[in-house]
């Protein structure tokens, strides 16, 4: 089983002008088999890096 979910999506309200925040933030949940990972993340960047794994190897 592999599942990704994101909620509480929005922009950072702590900025002086939230409209200047170019990244979408939220709470991400990923389930891979029996393991569950949950974290607050920059959802837009996380999605981009996940898609890049389709064409590129990941190097830490």
PDB file of N, CA, C, O and CB in Angstrom:
ATOM      1  N   UNK A   1       0.825  -1.171   0.000  1.00  0.00           N
ATOM      2  CA  UNK A   1       0.000   0.000   0.000  1.00  0.00           C
ATOM      3  C   UNK A   1       0.877   1.245   0.000  1.00  0.00           C
ATOM      4  O   UNK A   1       1.880   1.309   0.711  1.00  0.00           O
ATOM      5  CB  UNK A   1      -0.943  -0.008   1.198  1.00  0.00           C
ATOM      6  N   UNK A   2       0.497   2.221  -0.794  1.00  0.00           N
ATOM      7  CA  UNK A   2       1.196   3.502  -0.867  1.00  0.00           C
ATOM      8  C   UNK A   2       0.140   4.589  -0.970  1.00  0.00           C
ATOM      9  O   UNK A   2      -0.678   4.578  -1.890  1.00  0.00           O
ATOM     10  CB  UNK A   2       2.195   3.555  -2.084  1.00  0.00           C
ATOM     11  N   UNK A   3       0.152   5.530  -0.031  1.00  0.00           N
ATOM     12  CA  UNK A   3      -0.857   6.584  -0.040  1.00  0.00           C
ATOM     13  C   UNK A   3      -0.233   7.887   0.444  1.00  0.00           C
ATOM     14  O   UNK A   3       0.561   7.897   1.385  1.00  0.00           O
ATOM     15  CB  UNK A   3      -2.071   6.197   0.842  1.00  0.00           C
ATOM     16  N   UNK A   4      -0.602   8.986  -0.208  1.00  0.00           N
ATOM     17  CA  UNK A   4      -0.166  10.325   0.191  1.00  0.00           C
ATOM     18  C   UNK A   4      -1.405  11.181   0.369  1.00  0.00           C
ATOM     19  O   UNK A   4      -2.317  11.154  -0.458  1.00  0.00           O
ATOM     20  CB  UNK A   4       0.811  10.957  -0.862  1.00  0.00           C
ATOM     21  N   UNK A   5      -1.431  11.947   1.465  1.00  0.00           N
ATOM     22  CA  UNK A   5      -2.541  12.855   1.715  1.00  0.00           C
ATOM     23  C   UNK A   5      -1.983  14.158   2.262  1.00  0.00           C
ATOM     24  O   UNK A   5      -0.980  14.156   2.976  1.00  0.00           O
ATOM     25  CB  UNK A   5      -3.573  12.231   2.701  1.00  0.00           C
ATOM     26  N   UNK A   6      -2.622  15.261   1.933  1.00  0.00           N
ATOM     27  CA  UNK A   6      -2.221  16.572   2.447  1.00  0.00           C
ATOM     28  C   UNK A   6      -3.465  17.331   2.870  1.00  0.00           C
ATOM     29  O   UNK A   6      -4.479  17.330   2.173  1.00  0.00           O
ATOM     30  CB  UNK A   6      -1.416  17.379   1.382  1.00  0.00           C
ATOM     31  N   UNK A   7      -3.372  17.985   4.034  1.00  0.00           N
ATOM     32  CA  UNK A   7      -4.483  18.825   4.479  1.00  0.00           C
ATOM     33  C   UNK A   7      -3.919  20.052   5.198  1.00  0.00           C
ATOM     34  O   UNK A   7      -2.703  20.217   5.289  1.00  0.00           O
ATOM     35  CB  UNK A   7      -5.453  18.027   5.413  1.00  0.00           C
ATOM     36  N   UNK A   8      -4.799  20.902   5.704  1.00  0.00           N
ATOM     37  CA  UNK A   8      -4.389  22.179   6.305  1.00  0.00           C
ATOM     38  C   UNK A   8      -3.498  22.962   5.347  1.00  0.00           C
ATOM     39  O   UNK A   8      -2.490  23.537   5.758  1.00  0.00           O
ATOM     40  CB  UNK A   8      -3.652  21.941   7.640  1.00  0.00           C
ATOM     41  N   UNK A   9      -3.866  22.983   4.091  1.00  0.00           N
ATOM     42  CA  UNK A   9      -3.059  23.626   3.055  1.00  0.00           C
ATOM     43  C   UNK A   9      -3.303  25.128   3.061  1.00  0.00           C
ATOM     44  O   UNK A   9      -4.442  25.587   3.152  1.00  0.00           O
ATOM     45  CB  UNK A   9      -3.376  23.035   1.665  1.00  0.00           C
ATOM     46  N   UNK A  10      -2.212  25.885   2.963  1.00  0.00           N
ATOM     47  CA  UNK A  10      -2.339  27.337   2.907  1.00  0.00           C
ATOM     48  C   UNK A  10      -0.988  28.008   2.859  1.00  0.00           C
ATOM     49  O   UNK A  10       0.040  27.354   2.679  1.00  0.00           O
ATOM     50  CB  UNK A  10      -3.123  27.846   4.094  1.00  0.00           C
ATOM     51  N   UNK A  11      -0.994  29.314   3.021  1.00  0.00           N
ATOM     52  CA  UNK A  11       0.215  30.108   3.001  1.00  0.00           C
ATOM     53  C   UNK A  11       0.534  30.546   4.418  1.00  0.00           C
ATOM     54  O   UNK A  11      -0.352  30.565   5.272  1.00  0.00           O
ATOM     55  CB  UNK A  11       0.069  31.324   2.063  1.00  0.00           C
ATOM     56  N   UNK A  12       1.771  30.894   4.677  1.00  0.00           N
ATOM     57  CA  UNK A  12       2.187  31.291   6.017  1.00  0.00           C
ATOM     58  C   UNK A  12       1.547  32.627   6.398  1.00  0.00           C
ATOM     59  O   UNK A  12       1.773  33.642   5.739  1.00  0.00           O
ATOM     60  CB  UNK A  12       3.725  31.387   6.099  1.00  0.00           C
ATOM     61  N   UNK A  13       0.769  32.619   7.435  1.00  0.00           N
ATOM     62  CA  UNK A  13       0.099  33.842   7.893  1.00  0.00           C
ATOM     63  C   UNK A  13       1.023  34.714   8.736  1.00  0.00           C
ATOM     64  O   UNK A  13       0.705  35.869   9.018  1.00  0.00           O
ATOM     65  CB  UNK A  13      -1.150  33.489   8.697  1.00  0.00           C
ATOM     66  N   UNK A  14       2.173  34.158   9.140  1.00  0.00           N
ATOM     67  CA  UNK A  14       3.083  34.911   9.998  1.00  0.00           C
ATOM     68  C   UNK A  14       3.904  35.938   9.219  1.00  0.00           C
ATOM     69  O   UNK A  14       4.558  36.790   9.821  1.00  0.00           O
ATOM     70  CB  UNK A  14       4.012  33.960  10.722  1.00  0.00           C
ATOM     71  N   UNK A  15       3.876  35.868   7.898  1.00  0.00           N
ATOM     72  CA  UNK A  15       4.615  36.841   7.088  1.00  0.00           C
ATOM     73  C   UNK A  15       3.921  38.190   7.134  1.00  0.00           C
ATOM     74  O   UNK A  15       2.712  38.270   7.347  1.00  0.00           O
ATOM     75  CB  UNK A  15       4.749  36.356   5.629  1.00  0.00           C
ATOM     76  N   UNK A  16       4.697  39.252   6.932  1.00  0.00           N
ATOM     77  CA  UNK A  16       4.126  40.589   6.906  1.00  0.00           C
ATOM     78  C   UNK A  16       3.063  40.687   5.813  1.00  0.00           C
ATOM     79  O   UNK A  16       2.004  41.282   6.015  1.00  0.00           O
ATOM     80  CB  UNK A  16       5.226  41.643   6.686  1.00  0.00           C
ATOM     81  N   UNK A  17       3.356  40.099   4.659  1.00  0.00           N
ATOM     82  CA  UNK A  17       2.395  40.062   3.558  1.00  0.00           C
ATOM     83  C   UNK A  17       2.291  38.604   3.082  1.00  0.00           C
ATOM     84  O   UNK A  17       3.108  38.174   2.268  1.00  0.00           O
ATOM     85  CB  UNK A  17       2.831  41.028   2.376  1.00  0.00           C
ATOM     86  N   UNK A  18       1.304  37.834   3.569  1.00  0.00           N
ATOM     87  CA  UNK A  18       1.193  36.412   3.198  1.00  0.00           C
ATOM     88  C   UNK A  18       1.104  36.173   1.693  1.00  0.00           C
ATOM     89  O   UNK A  18       1.424  35.078   1.231  1.00  0.00           O
ATOM     90  CB  UNK A  18      -0.017  35.811   3.859  1.00  0.00           C
ATOM     91  N   UNK A  19       0.686  37.152   0.935  1.00  0.00           N
ATOM     92  CA  UNK A  19       0.590  36.976  -0.528  1.00  0.00           C
ATOM     93  C   UNK A  19       1.960  36.861  -1.183  1.00  0.00           C
ATOM     94  O   UNK A  19       2.061  36.465  -2.344  1.00  0.00           O
ATOM     95  CB  UNK A  19      -0.174  38.143  -1.151  1.00  0.00           C
ATOM     96  N   UNK A  20       3.014  37.203  -0.448  1.00  0.00           N
ATOM     97  CA  UNK A  20       4.372  37.084  -0.980  1.00  0.00           C
ATOM     98  C   UNK A  20       4.935  35.677  -0.802  1.00  0.00           C
ATOM     99  O   UNK A  20       5.990  35.362  -1.352  1.00  0.00           O
ATOM    100  CB  UNK A  20       5.288  38.094  -0.303  1.00  0.00           C
ATOM    101  N   UNK A  21       4.248  34.831  -0.043  1.00  0.00           N
ATOM    102  CA  UNK A  21       4.692  33.452   0.172  1.00  0.00           C
ATOM    103  C   UNK A  21       4.443  32.664  -1.111  1.00  0.00           C
ATOM    104  O   UNK A  21       3.295  32.468  -1.509  1.00  0.00           O
ATOM    105  CB  UNK A  21       3.951  32.793   1.393  1.00  0.00           C
ATOM    106  N   UNK A  22       5.512  32.217  -1.752  1.00  0.00           N
ATOM    107  CA  UNK A  22       5.401  31.526  -3.036  1.00  0.00           C
ATOM    108  C   UNK A  22       5.268  30.016  -2.892  1.00  0.00           C
ATOM    109  O   UNK A  22       5.137  29.306  -3.890  1.00  0.00           O
ATOM    110  CB  UNK A  22       6.597  31.842  -3.887  1.00  0.00           C
ATOM    111  N   UNK A  23       5.302  29.519  -1.654  1.00  0.00           N
ATOM    112  CA  UNK A  23       5.225  28.082  -1.421  1.00  0.00           C
ATOM    113  C   UNK A  23       3.940  27.733  -0.689  1.00  0.00           C
ATOM    114  O   UNK A  23       3.484  28.478   0.179  1.00  0.00           O
ATOM    115  CB  UNK A  23       6.442  27.597  -0.623  1.00  0.00           C
ATOM    116  N   UNK A  24       3.368  26.607  -1.043  1.00  0.00           N
ATOM    117  CA  UNK A  24       2.167  26.116  -0.391  1.00  0.00           C
ATOM    118  C   UNK A  24       2.578  25.203   0.760  1.00  0.00           C
ATOM    119  O   UNK A  24       3.366  24.277   0.568  1.00  0.00           O
ATOM    120  CB  UNK A  24       1.245  25.368  -1.401  1.00  0.00           C
ATOM    121  N   UNK A  25       2.046  25.461   1.959  1.00  0.00           N
ATOM    122  CA  UNK A  25       2.404  24.707   3.150  1.00  0.00           C
ATOM    123  C   UNK A  25       1.220  23.882   3.620  1.00  0.00           C
ATOM    124  O   UNK A  25       0.073  24.217   3.325  1.00  0.00           O
ATOM    125  CB  UNK A  25       2.881  25.644   4.264  1.00  0.00           C
ATOM    126  N   UNK A  26       1.490  22.799   4.354  1.00  0.00           N
ATOM    127  CA  UNK A  26       0.406  21.986   4.890  1.00  0.00           C
ATOM    128  C   UNK A  26       0.929  20.795   5.672  1.00  0.00           C
ATOM    129  O   UNK A  26       2.132  20.653   5.890  1.00  0.00           O
ATOM    130  CB  UNK A  26      -0.496  21.512   3.772  1.00  0.00           C
ATOM    131  N   UNK A  27       0.008  19.947   6.087  1.00  0.00           N
ATOM    132  CA  UNK A  27       0.329  18.738   6.835  1.00  0.00           C
ATOM    133  C   UNK A  27       0.274  17.555   5.868  1.00  0.00           C
ATOM    134  O   UNK A  27      -0.749  17.318   5.225  1.00  0.00           O
ATOM    135  CB  UNK A  27      -0.656  18.533   8.041  1.00  0.00           C
ATOM    136  N   UNK A  28       1.370  16.822   5.770  1.00  0.00           N
ATOM    137  CA  UNK A  28       1.452  15.691   4.846  1.00  0.00           C
ATOM    138  C   UNK A  28       1.452  14.378   5.617  1.00  0.00           C
ATOM    139  O   UNK A  28       2.081  14.257   6.669  1.00  0.00           O
ATOM    140  CB  UNK A  28       2.714  15.796   3.968  1.00  0.00           C
ATOM    141  N   UNK A  29       0.739  13.402   5.077  1.00  0.00           N
ATOM    142  CA  UNK A  29       0.727  12.052   5.622  1.00  0.00           C
ATOM    143  C   UNK A  29       1.075  11.097   4.488  1.00  0.00           C
ATOM    144  O   UNK A  29       0.472  11.146   3.416  1.00  0.00           O
ATOM    145  CB  UNK A  29      -0.663  11.698   6.265  1.00  0.00           C
ATOM    146  N   UNK A  30       2.046  10.232   4.731  1.00  0.00           N
ATOM    147  CA  UNK A  30       2.463   9.245   3.737  1.00  0.00           C
ATOM    148  C   UNK A  30       2.391   7.867   4.390  1.00  0.00           C
ATOM    149  O   UNK A  30       2.908   7.666   5.489  1.00  0.00           O
ATOM    150  CB  UNK A  30       3.912   9.545   3.196  1.00  0.00           C
ATOM    151  N   UNK A  31       1.754   6.931   3.712  1.00  0.00           N
ATOM    152  CA  UNK A  31       1.672   5.553   4.194  1.00  0.00           C
ATOM    153  C   UNK A  31       2.344   4.658   3.157  1.00  0.00           C
ATOM    154  O   UNK A  31       1.972   4.649   1.984  1.00  0.00           O
ATOM    155  CB  UNK A  31       0.179   5.115   4.445  1.00  0.00           C
ATOM    156  N   UNK A  32       3.331   3.915   3.613  1.00  0.00           N
ATOM    157  CA  UNK A  32       4.046   2.962   2.757  1.00  0.00           C
ATOM    158  C   UNK A  32       4.017   1.627   3.478  1.00  0.00           C
ATOM    159  O   UNK A  32       4.737   1.425   4.456  1.00  0.00           O
ATOM    160  CB  UNK A  32       5.534   3.428   2.453  1.00  0.00           C
ATOM    161  N   UNK A  33       3.189   0.722   2.997  1.00  0.00           N
ATOM    162  CA  UNK A  33       3.040  -0.567   3.664  1.00  0.00           C
ATOM    163  C   UNK A  33       2.501  -0.378   5.065  1.00  0.00           C
ATOM    164  O   UNK A  33       1.423   0.187   5.248  1.00  0.00           O
ATOM    165  CB  UNK A  33       4.372  -1.313   3.707  1.00  0.00           C
ATOM    166  N   UNK A  34       3.240  -0.846   6.057  1.00  0.00           N
ATOM    167  CA  UNK A  34       2.831  -0.740   7.457  1.00  0.00           C
ATOM    168  C   UNK A  34       3.322   0.558   8.113  1.00  0.00           C
ATOM    169  O   UNK A  34       2.936   0.861   9.242  1.00  0.00           O
ATOM    170  CB  UNK A  34       3.352  -1.937   8.237  1.00  0.00           C
ATOM    171  N   UNK A  35       4.167   1.321   7.418  1.00  0.00           N
ATOM    172  CA  UNK A  35       4.762   2.522   8.010  1.00  0.00           C
ATOM    173  C   UNK A  35       3.943   3.759   7.656  1.00  0.00           C
ATOM    174  O   UNK A  35       3.444   3.903   6.540  1.00  0.00           O
ATOM    175  CB  UNK A  35       6.218   2.696   7.536  1.00  0.00           C
ATOM    176  N   UNK A  36       3.823   4.647   8.645  1.00  0.00           N
ATOM    177  CA  UNK A  36       3.083   5.898   8.462  1.00  0.00           C
ATOM    178  C   UNK A  36       4.001   7.051   8.866  1.00  0.00           C
ATOM    179  O   UNK A  36       4.604   7.027   9.939  1.00  0.00           O
ATOM    180  CB  UNK A  36       1.748   5.908   9.307  1.00  0.00           C
ATOM    181  N   UNK A  37       4.100   8.052   8.006  1.00  0.00           N
ATOM    182  CA  UNK A  37       4.919   9.227   8.258  1.00  0.00           C
ATOM    183  C   UNK A  37       4.015  10.452   8.200  1.00  0.00           C
ATOM    184  O   UNK A  37       3.224  10.597   7.268  1.00  0.00           O
ATOM    185  CB  UNK A  37       6.094   9.338   7.229  1.00  0.00           C
ATOM    186  N   UNK A  38       4.127  11.337   9.193  1.00  0.00           N
ATOM    187  CA  UNK A  38       3.333  12.561   9.209  1.00  0.00           C
ATOM    188  C   UNK A  38       4.252  13.727   9.538  1.00  0.00           C
ATOM    189  O   UNK A  38       5.098  13.622  10.426  1.00  0.00           O
ATOM    190  CB  UNK A  38       2.160  12.465  10.234  1.00  0.00           C
ATOM    191  N   UNK A  39       4.091  14.824   8.835  1.00  0.00           N
ATOM    192  CA  UNK A  39       4.917  15.985   9.096  1.00  0.00           C
ATOM    193  C   UNK A  39       4.304  17.219   8.441  1.00  0.00           C
ATOM    194  O   UNK A  39       3.522  17.110   7.497  1.00  0.00           O
ATOM    195  CB  UNK A  39       6.348  15.755   8.589  1.00  0.00           C
ATOM    196  N   UNK A  40       4.667  18.387   8.951  1.00  0.00           N
ATOM    197  CA  UNK A  40       4.309  19.637   8.306  1.00  0.00           C
ATOM    198  C   UNK A  40       5.365  19.891   7.246  1.00  0.00           C
ATOM    199  O   UNK A  40       6.558  19.713   7.495  1.00  0.00           O
ATOM    200  CB  UNK A  40       4.212  20.827   9.334  1.00  0.00           C
ATOM    201  N   UNK A  41       4.933  20.303   6.076  1.00  0.00           N
ATOM    202  CA  UNK A  41       5.871  20.408   4.965  1.00  0.00           C
ATOM    203  C   UNK A  41       5.505  21.551   4.031  1.00  0.00           C
ATOM    204  O   UNK A  41       4.396  22.084   4.065  1.00  0.00           O
ATOM    205  CB  UNK A  41       5.920  19.103   4.192  1.00  0.00           C
ATOM    206  N   UNK A  42       6.463  21.904   3.206  1.00  0.00           N
ATOM    207  CA  UNK A  42       6.192  22.786   2.081  1.00  0.00           C
ATOM    208  C   UNK A  42       5.655  21.866   0.992  1.00  0.00           C
ATOM    209  O   UNK A  42       6.417  21.238   0.257  1.00  0.00           O
ATOM    210  CB  UNK A  42       7.491  23.606   1.610  1.00  0.00           C
ATOM    211  N   UNK A  43       4.340  21.798   0.902  1.00  0.00           N
ATOM    212  CA  UNK A  43       3.670  20.829   0.035  1.00  0.00           C
ATOM    213  C   UNK A  43       4.067  20.991  -1.428  1.00  0.00           C
ATOM    214  O   UNK A  43       4.285  19.996  -2.120  1.00  0.00           O
ATOM    215  CB  UNK A  43       2.168  20.963   0.174  1.00  0.00           C
ATOM    216  N   UNK A  44       4.162  22.224  -1.906  1.00  0.00           N
ATOM    217  CA  UNK A  44       4.489  22.443  -3.317  1.00  0.00           C
ATOM    218  C   UNK A  44       5.883  21.906  -3.652  1.00  0.00           C
ATOM    219  O   UNK A  44       6.064  21.282  -4.697  1.00  0.00           O
ATOM    220  CB  UNK A  44       4.406  23.941  -3.657  1.00  0.00           C
ATOM    221  N   UNK A  45       6.864  22.140  -2.783  1.00  0.00           N
ATOM    222  CA  UNK A  45       8.223  21.641  -3.024  1.00  0.00           C
ATOM    223  C   UNK A  45       8.284  20.124  -2.879  1.00  0.00           C
ATOM    224  O   UNK A  45       8.953  19.449  -3.661  1.00  0.00           O
ATOM    225  CB  UNK A  45       9.216  22.300  -2.056  1.00  0.00           C
ATOM    226  N   UNK A  46       7.583  19.588  -1.873  1.00  0.00           N
ATOM    227  CA  UNK A  46       7.571  18.136  -1.673  1.00  0.00           C
ATOM    228  C   UNK A  46       6.991  17.427  -2.893  1.00  0.00           C
ATOM    229  O   UNK A  46       7.504  16.393  -3.321  1.00  0.00           O
ATOM    230  CB  UNK A  46       6.763  17.770  -0.414  1.00  0.00           C
ATOM    231  N   UNK A  47       5.924  17.986  -3.449  1.00  0.00           N
ATOM    232  CA  UNK A  47       5.313  17.381  -4.634  1.00  0.00           C
ATOM    233  C   UNK A  47       6.266  17.430  -5.819  1.00  0.00           C
ATOM    234  O   UNK A  47       6.370  16.462  -6.573  1.00  0.00           O
ATOM    235  CB  UNK A  47       3.998  18.091  -4.985  1.00  0.00           C
ATOM    236  N   UNK A  48       6.957  18.540  -5.986  1.00  0.00           N
ATOM    237  CA  UNK A  48       7.913  18.664  -7.087  1.00  0.00           C
ATOM    238  C   UNK A  48       9.037  17.643  -6.958  1.00  0.00           C
ATOM    239  O   UNK A  48       9.389  16.982  -7.935  1.00  0.00           O
ATOM    240  CB  UNK A  48       8.494  20.080  -7.131  1.00  0.00           C
ATOM    241  N   UNK A  49       9.604  17.510  -5.759  1.00  0.00           N
ATOM    242  CA  UNK A  49      10.694  16.553  -5.566  1.00  0.00           C
ATOM    243  C   UNK A  49      10.219  15.106  -5.710  1.00  0.00           C
ATOM    244  O   UNK A  49      10.971  14.251  -6.179  1.00  0.00           O
ATOM    245  CB  UNK A  49      11.328  16.753  -4.194  1.00  0.00           C
ATOM    246  N   UNK A  50       8.992  14.832  -5.314  1.00  0.00           N
ATOM    247  CA  UNK A  50       8.445  13.492  -5.508  1.00  0.00           C
ATOM    248  C   UNK A  50       8.319  13.186  -6.999  1.00  0.00           C
ATOM    249  O   UNK A  50       8.684  12.097  -7.442  1.00  0.00           O
ATOM    250  CB  UNK A  50       7.072  13.358  -4.811  1.00  0.00           C
ATOM    251  N   UNK A  51       7.809  14.130  -7.765  1.00  0.00           N
ATOM    252  CA  UNK A  51       7.683  13.925  -9.212  1.00  0.00           C
ATOM    253  C   UNK A  51       9.050  13.759  -9.880  1.00  0.00           C
ATOM    254  O   UNK A  51       9.177  12.987 -10.831  1.00  0.00           O
ATOM    255  CB  UNK A  51       6.932  15.101  -9.848  1.00  0.00           C
ATOM    256  N   UNK A  52      10.061  14.463  -9.402  1.00  0.00           N
ATOM    257  CA  UNK A  52      11.401  14.346  -9.985  1.00  0.00           C
ATOM    258  C   UNK A  52      11.967  12.942  -9.830  1.00  0.00           C
ATOM    259  O   UNK A  52      12.816  12.531 -10.622  1.00  0.00           O
ATOM    260  CB  UNK A  52      12.344  15.352  -9.344  1.00  0.00           C
ATOM    261  N   UNK A  53      11.506  12.186  -8.808  1.00  0.00           N
ATOM    262  CA  UNK A  53      12.024  10.836  -8.622  1.00  0.00           C
ATOM    263  C   UNK A  53      11.590   9.902  -9.741  1.00  0.00           C
ATOM    264  O   UNK A  53      12.135   8.807  -9.876  1.00  0.00           O
ATOM    265  CB  UNK A  53      11.571  10.283  -7.287  1.00  0.00           C
ATOM    266  N   UNK A  54      10.621  10.317 -10.543  1.00  0.00           N
ATOM    267  CA  UNK A  54      10.185   9.486 -11.681  1.00  0.00           C
ATOM    268  C   UNK A  54      11.251   9.467 -12.778  1.00  0.00           C
ATOM    269  O   UNK A  54      11.333   8.514 -13.553  1.00  0.00           O
ATOM    270  CB  UNK A  54       8.842  10.009 -12.255  1.00  0.00           C
ATOM    271  N   UNK A  55      12.073  10.534 -12.841  1.00  0.00           N
ATOM    272  CA  UNK A  55      13.048  10.627 -13.928  1.00  0.00           C
ATOM    273  C   UNK A  55      14.491  10.719 -13.455  1.00  0.00           C
ATOM    274  O   UNK A  55      15.413  10.628 -14.265  1.00  0.00           O
ATOM    275  CB  UNK A  55      12.737  11.812 -14.776  1.00  0.00           C
ATOM    276  N   UNK A  56      14.703  10.903 -12.122  1.00  0.00           N
ATOM    277  CA  UNK A  56      16.052  11.074 -11.605  1.00  0.00           C
ATOM    278  C   UNK A  56      16.236  10.226 -10.355  1.00  0.00           C
ATOM    279  O   UNK A  56      15.294  10.031  -9.588  1.00  0.00           O
ATOM    280  CB  UNK A  56      16.339  12.556 -11.302  1.00  0.00           C
ATOM    281  N   UNK A  57      17.455   9.721 -10.149  1.00  0.00           N
ATOM    282  CA  UNK A  57      17.767   9.030  -8.906  1.00  0.00           C
ATOM    283  C   UNK A  57      17.877  10.045  -7.782  1.00  0.00           C
ATOM    284  O   UNK A  57      18.312  11.175  -8.005  1.00  0.00           O
ATOM    285  CB  UNK A  57      19.073   8.212  -9.036  1.00  0.00           C
ATOM    286  N   UNK A  58      17.485   9.650  -6.569  1.00  0.00           N
ATOM    287  CA  UNK A  58      17.557  10.528  -5.408  1.00  0.00           C
ATOM    288  C   UNK A  58      18.899  10.344  -4.710  1.00  0.00           C
ATOM    289  O   UNK A  58      19.310   9.220  -4.423  1.00  0.00           O
ATOM    290  CB  UNK A  58      16.392  10.247  -4.434  1.00  0.00           C
ATOM    291  N   UNK A  59      19.574  11.449  -4.440  1.00  0.00           N
ATOM    292  CA  UNK A  59      20.832  11.422  -3.694  1.00  0.00           C
ATOM    293  C   UNK A  59      20.688  12.317  -2.477  1.00  0.00           C
ATOM    294  O   UNK A  59      20.353  13.494  -2.608  1.00  0.00           O
ATOM    295  CB  UNK A  59      22.034  11.878  -4.582  1.00  0.00           C
ATOM    296  N   UNK A  60      20.938  11.771  -1.293  1.00  0.00           N
ATOM    297  CA  UNK A  60      20.842  12.571  -0.063  1.00  0.00           C
ATOM    298  C   UNK A  60      22.041  13.478   0.051  1.00  0.00           C
ATOM    299  O   UNK A  60      22.153  14.235   1.016  1.00  0.00           O
ATOM    300  CB  UNK A  60      20.737  11.668   1.183  1.00  0.00           C
TER     301      UNK A  60
END
